[in-house]
Every structure is written in structure tokens, then in C-alpha cells.
Amino acid sequence: MKKIFVLDTNVLLHDPRAIFSFQDNDVVIPIVVIEELDKFKKGIDEMGRNARQVSRILDGYRTQGKLSQGVKLEGGGNLRVELNHQSPQHLPGELVAAKADNRILAMALNLCREQNCLPVVLVTKDTNLRIKADALGLTAEDYETNTTTIDELYSGETEVAVDPAVIDEFYAKGETAAGNPSGQLYPNQFVLLKNNANPSQTALSRYSKQKNAFVHIINTKHGVWGINSRNKQQQFGLDLLLNDDIRLVTLVGKAGTGKTLLALAAGLEKTIEQRTYQRLVVSRPVFPLGKDIGFLPGDIEEKLRPWMQPIRDNLDFLMGSSPAVQRGKSRKDLQSFFDLGMIEVEPLTYIRGRSMPNQYLIVDEAQNLTPHEIKTIITRAGEGTKIVLTGDPYQIDNPYIDSSSNGLTFVVERFKEENIFGHITMMKGERSDLAELAATLL
């Protein structure tokens, strides 16, 4: 049965092509939403670009007919801009009629009361607006396109019970045929091979789809740039980070699991020690934790120093951990690598339009990026570039996305069947006992 979907402003700011996501149903945009989009259109950020794109899409349909009467969409439904919010008599007195959200509610309720009306559904990412709609008897839904429930996120690892001979062959030859496993395996998924006769006998492997085999992970027992893995998930992460055939890596985990440190250690190893890549580029979105402190004085480098300092702290730590530095065989300090252009630390603000060949690009705090911003970053990759995305979907500072709609989890689910992609979710905190307790209990 056809329905009428009423779209809130935040849905269009999140996905400017949302009007095409409702198949053959009718899509209605309240006039107050156009007013709110007008406030964002001059912005240079993601929301500003999305607001302008929505305006261009609507203007294109305006040339095909009158938006007030409805214009045919490609999917079969109709698109129209609705004006009937001027009669808020159906709203209780507690809801101020002049407020934009309440005008959207009034419009949706008026649609419900039209003769021979189709079922009306309000689509909004505003939790409180959905609550108010439900209280008024109006059906309300979140906009869930490009969302992934965090509890169902692909973990990047699994277990497979095998015969003892399979494990013996794996250790003897370095790989063993996967055959026809009972469950679905994804490319570069890590597999704990477990002896079905003696569960204490296991082997850590990675599934190679090209070979349809379980292969050895990269041996890092001597450490990577002075850093040793402390659990199997960190071993898995280092295998992805050091494997040049895997061009896109995502590391997801709570605070203290070692995502950023491992990525930086592998980046230094591949860039400075092995010279596989021309440059190590480390970037992160500029989002404050808590109330922003306002404008910062100084030139661009001084303004960005507070945002980039966590990366600098990790790099300083790694430079002190390098065996070459500790033995005195390398007198180069961190700044010299910056001066030589082998390491860059910069915000994501200036990445649009760049082409980045043969570089090791680490994007930290990627959970604060939208799916469109993540797409912009990955499409910057030139020939020979490796991209690493790290983040914790439970620590999001961007007010317009959440744990299920951010770009990091979006990439994990979209790329999990690709041969050049690898992912691991890290569970155990290794920063300190206190940090682990805080991440678990608080």
C-alpha cells in the first residue's frame, strides 16, 4: 500500500538524495523545511553542501511541473512541497505553533485528516520530534538508509572447527585449503582454527578468498617500530596494516584498544623503515569534546596544534620506542621527518580536491565523519596508496550522526566482501587497567 512520507530538515541535510529512497511512495517536503535549508546553504561544511544539493534537486523538478501540485519521481511516487502548516489547531497548547518542528507536525497531522488520505509517516532523525509525533498519534520513523546497527557490525574474525590434520598441514605448509566452510567467510577475515578433538589446539589464520585457503598472518613477534601486540586482535590489526595487498583497513574499538598507536607504528615502519610508501599522512576531523573554546590565535599551524596534538603525542612515543633510536643508530628526531616531508599531520578540512598517490593515509576518529565525507576521503587515494580508518562508534562528537549512521561503520559493511579490504574490531583495552575499567564501567 502506498504511503506519504514527510521529510524533516535533518534527513535532507544527512542525505540530500533522500527523496529517492522511498520507492513508489509519495514524498512531501514542508515549506518550513525549505526555510530551514535556506539557513544552511551558505555554509562551507558538509551540511552547507548538502543543503545546496537539495535545492538544486528540487529546482530541477520545478522545471518539470508545479511542486505545489506534485511532480513525478523516477521511482513512481510524487514529490511535492506542502504549505498546509498554517492551521495548527490539531496541536496541544504546549506546542508553540511558531516553532519549525511543531509546524512540521501540524502539516503532517493536517495531511492525515484529508479525505481519502494515504497513510502518513513522518521521517526524522530528531528523537524528540519522533516522541512528540507518537504522542499525537502520528507514525514516525528514523531515516535508516546507510545505517548499520552497531551490535551487528561485522567483527572481522570468526572461529572454525577443523580436524587435527588440517591444523598440522597449516603449520607445516603455511596455509591450508578452506574447502566448503559451514558459515560464510569474507575476504581477509581472520579465522581461529580450532581442533574439534582438542579445542586447546588452535591456529590464527586469515582467509584468502583468491586461494580459498586459510593462510598465515604476518609474523610480528619482534615488534613493529618497537611496538608488540598484546592480544590476538592486535595481531590481526598489524597483519592488515602491514599487508600491502590490503588497500583499505578499518580498526574499530573502544578507547585504549591500541587502534591509533598500531596504525601509526605500522605507518612508520612501512614509510620510513621499508620505504614502501612515499609519505605517512595522518589526519583527523576537527570536532571538540564538550564545549568549544572558541577561536584560537596564531597562524594555521598554531590554530590546529590542539586538534593534532594527540597524533603528535603518539608519534613522540613511537620515536622513543624505535629500537634504532634506542641503539643510537638513528639520530633523526621526529621534526626531521616532518621537514623531509615523510610525515604529514593535518586536518581533513583541506583534503577535498587532492590526489594522494603512494601514501600511507591514516584517518583517526573516523566515527565523526558522515558516509559522504568518508567517500570523499577514499576517492582521494591514488595509485599505491593505503588508507587506514580508526575510531570508536560509541564516542561520537558530531551532532548529526550516531553509532549506526556514521561513515566508519558504513564503510565496514559496504566493503566487507571486497578483496582489498580488511577489518578488525578490537575489544580488549591495553592502555592501562584504569583506562580499561573506565571504558567498561562508565
VOGU-3710 file (C-alpha; in Angstrom, 3 decimals, decimal comma):
1> mkkifvldtn> 0,000/0,000/0,000  1,306/3,438/-0,909  2,230/5,885/1,818  3,051/9,553/2,194  6,487/10,225/3,711  7,001/13,670/5,239  10,701/14,555/5,451  12,289/16,628/8,209  15,174/19,023/7,504  17,770/16,846/9,227
11> vllhdpraif> 17,016/13,943/6,873  17,866/16,050/3,808  20,957/17,502/5,496  22,096/13,957/6,276  21,360/12,601/2,781  20,478/15,143/0,057  19,196/12,303/-2,160  16,809/11,002/0,496  13,779/11,830/-1,659  14,770/8,925/-3,945
21> sfqdndvvip> 14,804/6,358/-1,098  11,056/5,701/-0,780  10,342/3,597/-3,883  6,918/4,368/-5,395  5,561/6,220/-2,341  4,795/9,947/-2,240  7,360/12,297/-0,685  6,247/15,555/0,911  8,576/18,354/1,990  7,018/21,001/4,278
31> ivvieeldkf> 7,670/24,584/3,218  9,253/25,241/6,621  11,939/22,683/5,696  12,819/24,793/2,647  13,132/27,765/5,001  15,461/25,843/7,293  17,578/24,611/4,374  17,982/28,225/3,322  19,775/28,928/6,621  22,385/26,265/5,873
41> kkgidemgrn> 23,016/26,878/2,163  25,894/29,341/2,660  27,866/27,035/4,929  31,185/25,638/3,677  30,825/22,451/5,702  29,114/19,189/4,816  25,650/20,451/5,788  26,065/23,531/3,618  26,982/21,411/0,611  24,045/19,075/1,246
51> arqvsrildg> 21,603/21,974/1,602  22,739/23,373/-1,750  22,430/19,962/-3,400  18,857/19,556/-2,127  17,994/22,975/-3,542  19,438/22,033/-6,937  17,484/18,748/-6,982  14,216/20,492/-6,122  14,874/23,238/-8,666  15,397/20,578/-11,305
61> yrtqgklsqg> 11,998/19,053/-10,539  10,436/22,526/-10,514  11,132/22,749/-14,257  9,108/19,545/-14,796  5,931/20,728/-13,112  4,470/22,556/-10,129  5,954/21,344/-6,835  2,798/22,532/-5,041  0,736/20,011/-7,014  3,291/17,199/-7,175
71> vklegggnlr> 5,944/16,124/-9,659  6,527/12,525/-10,739  9,628/10,838/-9,288  11,649/8,228/-11,168  10,612/5,554/-8,653  6,922/6,065/-9,382  5,843/8,264/-6,471  5,201/12,017/-6,404  7,254/14,803/-4,850  5,585/17,939/-3,577
81> velnhqspqh> 6,263/20,922/-1,333  3,371/21,336/1,105  2,052/24,620/2,571  -0,759/23,443/4,885  1,081/24,081/8,175  -0,844/27,303/8,825  -3,689/25,556/10,709  -2,137/24,124/13,887  -5,498/23,573/15,564  -4,663/19,886/15,994
91> lpgelvaaka> -1,641/20,674/18,200  -1,963/20,849/22,003  -1,332/24,226/23,609  2,056/23,133/24,972  3,495/23,000/21,434  4,345/26,515/20,256  2,938/26,900/16,748  5,769/29,162/15,573  8,453/26,533/16,172  9,647/24,809/12,993
101> dnrilamaln> 9,339/21,263/14,359  5,775/21,912/15,505  4,836/23,370/12,114  6,092/20,136/10,513  3,947/18,171/12,979  0,909/20,316/12,193  1,398/19,814/8,469  1,689/16,034/8,836  -1,421/15,912/11,031  -3,355/18,002/8,503
111> lcreqnclpv> -2,376/15,518/5,793  -3,731/12,685/7,953  -7,093/14,396/8,193  -7,563/14,949/4,475  -10,322/12,923/2,801  -9,167/9,614/1,272  -5,676/10,266/2,611  -2,895/7,714/2,288  -1,090/6,627/5,495  1,282/9,417/6,589
121> vlvtkdtnlr> 4,744/8,723/8,023  6,987/11,454/9,450  10,657/10,704/8,764  13,115/12,476/11,063  16,429/11,885/12,762  15,294/14,039/15,693  14,473/11,713/18,602  12,290/14,251/20,423  10,290/15,013/17,294  9,573/11,294/16,869
131> ikadalglta> 8,402/11,174/20,505  6,098/14,170/20,024  4,715/12,670/16,820  3,982/9,398/18,563  2,235/11,238/21,404  -0,025/12,898/18,815  -0,870/9,569/17,201  1,314/10,175/14,151  3,561/7,428/12,761  7,219/8,488/12,903
141> edyetnttti> 10,384/6,730/11,769  14,107/7,336/11,755  15,814/7,652/8,381  17,767/4,406/8,329  19,303/4,274/4,857  23,095/3,811/5,170  22,790/2,719/8,797  24,334/-0,287/10,490  23,285/-1,467/13,939  26,488/-1,329/15,954
151> delysgetev> 25,712/-4,583/17,766  25,504/-6,353/14,398  28,638/-4,777/12,917  30,944/-7,185/11,091  33,725/-8,038/13,575  36,349/-9,241/11,097  37,009/-12,542/12,882  35,386/-15,918/13,462  36,124/-19,481/14,605  36,110/-22,659/12,534
161> avdpavidef> 36,323/-26,191/13,955  38,641/-28,411/11,879  40,206/-31,853/12,015  43,632/-32,153/13,686  45,244/-32,931/10,307  44,137/-29,538/8,989  45,987/-27,670/11,743  49,070/-29,847/11,218  49,012/-29,042/7,499  48,534/-25,348/8,258
171> yakgetaagn> 51,676/-25,196/10,404  53,681/-27,382/8,008  52,806/-25,616/4,737  51,835/-22,122/5,914  48,309/-22,490/4,572  45,500/-24,992/4,234  42,525/-25,245/1,903  39,294/-23,798/3,280  37,116/-26,287/1,413  33,415/-25,577/1,970
181> psgqlypnqf> 33,114/-23,941/5,420  29,738/-24,156/7,131  29,390/-20,377/7,525  30,060/-17,524/5,108  33,631/-16,241/5,107  34,588/-12,787/3,874  37,862/-11,841/2,172  40,661/-11,215/4,703  38,500/-12,340/7,609  40,562/-13,705/10,477
191> vllknnanps> 39,821/-17,275/11,447  40,744/-19,075/14,633  41,200/-22,680/13,546  40,197/-24,914/16,448  40,905/-28,635/16,730  37,493/-30,296/17,027  39,041/-33,157/19,002  41,185/-30,968/21,261  39,839/-27,370/21,493  43,030/-26,203/23,230
201> qtalsryskq> 44,946/-26,688/19,950  44,354/-23,627/17,762  45,920/-21,618/14,954  45,493/-17,977/13,923  44,864/-17,535/10,212  43,427/-15,173/7,637  41,014/-16,295/4,940  42,272/-15,674/1,391  39,338/-15,635/-0,997  41,607/-15,808/-4,071
211> knafvhiint> 43,126/-19,080/-2,839  40,061/-20,222/-0,889  42,518/-21,058/1,862  43,469/-20,166/5,403  46,891/-18,503/5,327  49,392/-17,456/7,978  49,191/-13,929/9,343  52,316/-11,756/9,207  54,803/-12,622/11,960  55,262/-9,605/14,263
221> khgvwginsr> 56,810/-11,324/17,296  59,826/-8,981/17,107  57,561/-5,955/17,153  56,695/-3,184/14,703  58,608/0,056/15,281  59,174/-1,019/18,874  55,521/-1,961/19,475  54,447/-5,528/20,263  50,888/-6,832/20,019  49,325/-7,736/23,363
231> nkqqqfgldl> 46,363/-9,797/22,188  45,187/-11,673/19,105  43,087/-8,786/17,806  46,116/-6,519/17,844  47,989/-9,254/15,935  45,177/-9,284/13,399  45,290/-5,494/13,157  49,050/-5,469/12,473  48,604/-8,110/9,777  46,124/-5,843/7,955
241> llnddirlvt> 48,261/-2,751/8,469  51,444/-4,361/7,114  49,848/-6,207/4,177  50,384/-4,152/1,006  47,685/-6,081/-0,891  45,030/-4,759/1,502  44,469/-1,144/0,465  41,676/-0,176/2,869  41,756/-1,078/6,564  39,268/-0,237/9,316
251> lvgkagtgkt> 40,109/-0,615/13,008  37,114/-0,238/15,323  37,283/-0,420/19,091  36,706/1,377/22,354  39,217/3,762/23,917  42,566/2,225/24,816  42,484/-0,772/22,495  45,534/0,464/20,577  43,918/1,390/17,237  45,796/4,627/16,613
261> llalaaglek> 49,118/3,512/18,078  49,215/0,343/15,973  48,267/2,250/12,822  50,993/4,843/13,402  53,615/2,187/14,211  52,804/0,288/11,003  52,766/3,538/9,033  56,232/4,498/10,295  57,521/1,002/9,566  56,187/0,959/6,002
271> tieqrtyqrl> 57,144/4,563/5,216  60,451/5,259/6,981  61,945/1,815/7,554  60,800/-0,143/4,482  60,199/2,856/2,149  57,162/1,098/0,666  55,233/4,373/0,698  56,436/7,864/-0,089  54,782/9,621/2,829  52,856/8,946/6,044
281> vvsrpvfplg> 49,819/11,250/6,236  47,842/11,343/9,480  44,587/13,258/9,684  41,541/13,620/11,879  38,286/15,591/11,783  38,111/18,771/13,829  35,400/18,122/16,432  35,737/19,264/20,063  34,931/17,140/23,119  32,471/19,161/25,169
291> kdigflpgdi> 32,040/22,938/24,837  34,312/24,521/22,244  36,837/27,114/23,489  36,212/29,440/20,563  38,651/30,938/18,077  42,335/30,174/18,565  45,110/32,739/17,953  48,068/32,334/15,609  48,673/31,011/12,105  47,063/27,879/10,685
301> eeklrpwmqp> 49,648/25,568/12,279  49,176/27,135/15,710  45,381/27,004/15,416  45,428/23,308/14,563  48,004/22,252/17,144  45,416/21,422/19,878  43,476/19,213/17,454  46,525/17,419/16,119  48,386/17,114/19,445  47,090/13,569/20,202
311> irdnldflmg> 48,738/12,393/16,974  51,971/14,190/17,870  51,933/12,579/21,318  51,685/9,106/19,790  54,410/9,853/17,262  56,721/11,148/20,017  56,099/7,957/21,977  56,802/5,775/18,947  60,004/7,612/18,080  61,237/6,871/21,602
321> sspavqrgks> 60,179/3,218/21,251  62,023/2,574/17,995  64,926/0,130/18,516  67,002/2,119/16,017  66,578/5,268/18,093  67,278/3,460/21,369  70,505/1,929/19,983  71,655/5,332/18,780  71,817/4,186/15,149  69,408/6,922/14,067
331> rkdlqsffdl> 69,900/10,490/15,242  66,914/11,835/13,332  64,187/13,202/15,559  60,510/13,456/14,732  60,767/17,005/13,380  63,339/15,986/10,784  60,853/13,578/9,208  58,330/16,403/9,030  60,953/18,662/7,418  61,752/15,981/4,845
341> gmieveplty> 58,062/15,625/4,014  57,958/11,968/5,045  55,316/12,622/7,737  52,360/14,990/7,482  49,788/15,684/10,194  46,855/17,749/9,002  43,096/18,171/9,416  40,640/16,674/6,959  39,353/20,150/6,121  41,717/20,521/3,179
351> irgrsmpnqy> 41,607/17,035/1,672  38,904/17,732/-0,942  40,411/18,001/-4,420  43,700/16,344/-3,502  45,137/13,300/-5,244  47,337/11,177/-2,982  49,466/8,538/-4,782  51,781/6,096/-2,970  50,950/7,330/0,535  50,049/5,689/3,817
361> livdeaqnlt> 46,980/7,657/4,952  45,648/7,243/8,490  42,331/8,883/9,380  41,869/8,896/13,140  38,492/9,457/14,873  36,733/8,447/11,638  33,499/7,778/13,566  32,869/11,550/13,450  32,607/11,529/9,650  29,479/11,118/7,548
371> pheiktiitr> 29,285/8,456/4,815  29,706/11,189/2,197  32,832/12,555/3,899  34,301/9,048/4,080  33,606/8,641/0,356  35,407/11,924/-0,327  38,471/10,698/1,586  38,684/7,249/-0,007  38,286/8,668/-3,507  41,440/10,767/-2,904
381> agegtkivlt> 43,536/7,583/-2,973  45,956/7,490/-5,890  47,938/4,567/-7,234  49,687/2,615/-4,479  48,005/4,423/-1,554  46,817/2,591/1,551  44,057/4,081/3,732  43,527/3,209/7,397  40,378/4,350/9,225  40,282/4,111/13,014
391> gdpyqidnpy> 37,595/5,056/15,501  35,148/4,206/18,248  31,470/4,380/17,160  30,431/4,878/20,796  32,401/8,152/21,084  30,817/10,458/18,527  31,072/14,242/18,845  29,342/15,085/15,544  25,727/16,001/16,484  24,337/14,951/13,088
401> idsssngltf> 25,364/11,271/13,104  25,217/8,407/15,578  26,726/4,977/16,180  24,684/3,434/13,358  24,830/6,187/10,711  28,487/7,293/10,824  30,890/6,833/7,943  33,168/4,344/9,710  30,535/1,646/10,280  29,112/2,421/6,831
411> vverfkeeni> 32,464/1,546/5,209  32,841/-1,665/7,233  29,542/-3,081/5,983  29,875/-1,840/2,406  33,438/-3,113/1,840  33,451/-6,388/3,769  33,116/-8,503/0,611  35,991/-6,783/-1,230  39,422/-8,416/-1,632  41,360/-5,198/-0,972
421> fghitmmkge> 39,599/-4,534/2,333  40,262/-5,763/5,854  38,635/-5,054/9,204  39,013/-5,990/12,843  37,020/-4,939/15,883  39,266/-4,630/18,941  37,644/-5,496/22,248  40,329/-5,538/24,950  41,774/-2,287/26,257  45,559/-2,253/26,707
431> rsdlaelaat> 46,244/1,372/27,656  46,104/0,704/31,396  43,974/-1,154/33,945  42,336/2,142/34,916  41,530/3,074/31,291  40,086/-0,392/30,671  37,848/-0,147/33,745  36,693/3,342/32,762  35,849/2,275/29,195  33,897/-0,726/30,524
441> ll> 32,133/0,704/33,567  31,463/4,341/32,752
//
